[in-house]
Amino acid sequence: MAAAIRLATPADGAQLSAIHAPLVRDTAISFEVDPPDAAEMARRVAESLPTFPWLVADAAGEVLG
């Protein structure tokens, strides 16, 4: 199964949250204290798309990164 790079959409919020949460909880990489939930990640994607689009690696509808 090959992954494709595409623009993220707010619908990716839950998968982005799942990817980002361990980095917030378990490392010092992020300055965030609490992992953002799916709704917050969707809001961030929607807000930034016009000026700073997010890219995701997608394989058959699963966001890998």
C-alpha positions as CSV (number, residue, x, y, z in Angstrom):
1,M,0.0,0.0,0.0
2,A,1.6,3.2,-1.2
3,A,1.2,6.5,0.7
4,A,0.3,9.7,-1.0
5,I,1.0,13.2,0.2
6,R,-2.1,15.4,0.2
7,L,-3.5,18.6,1.8
8,A,-4.9,17.9,5.3
9,T,-8.6,18.7,5.8
10,P,-10.5,19.4,9.1
11,A,-11.8,15.8,8.7
12,D,-8.3,14.6,9.5
13,G,-8.5,16.1,13.0
14,A,-8.9,12.8,14.9
15,Q,-6.1,11.1,13.1
16,L,-3.8,14.1,13.5
17,S,-4.7,14.3,17.2
18,A,-3.8,10.6,17.6
19,I,-0.4,11.2,16.0
20,H,0.4,14.4,17.9
21,A,-0.8,13.3,21.4
22,P,2.1,11.0,22.3
23,L,4.6,13.8,21.3
24,V,2.9,16.1,23.7
25,R,2.4,13.6,26.5
26,D,5.7,11.7,26.4
27,T,8.4,14.0,25.1
28,A,9.7,17.6,25.5
29,I,9.3,18.3,21.7
30,S,6.1,20.3,22.1
31,F,5.5,23.3,24.4
32,E,1.9,22.1,24.8
33,V,0.9,20.7,28.2
34,D,-2.2,18.8,27.2
35,P,-2.7,17.0,23.9
36,P,-5.2,18.8,21.6
37,D,-8.3,16.8,20.9
38,A,-9.7,16.0,17.4
39,A,-11.9,19.2,17.4
40,E,-8.9,21.4,18.2
41,M,-6.8,19.8,15.5
42,A,-9.6,20.2,13.0
43,R,-9.9,23.9,14.0
44,R,-6.1,24.4,13.6
45,V,-6.1,22.8,10.1
46,A,-9.2,24.8,9.0
47,E,-7.7,28.1,10.3
48,S,-4.3,27.7,8.7
49,L,-5.3,26.2,5.3
50,P,-5.4,29.5,3.4
51,T,-1.9,30.6,4.5
52,F,-0.1,27.6,6.0
53,P,-1.5,24.4,4.6
54,W,-0.8,21.1,6.4
55,L,0.3,18.1,4.5
56,V,-0.4,14.5,5.4
57,A,0.8,11.1,4.2
58,D,-2.3,9.1,3.4
59,A,-2.6,5.4,2.7
60,A,-6.0,4.2,1.8
61,G,-7.7,6.8,4.0
62,E,-5.4,6.4,7.0
63,V,-3.2,9.4,7.9
64,L,0.3,8.0,8.6
65,G,1.9,11.3,9.4
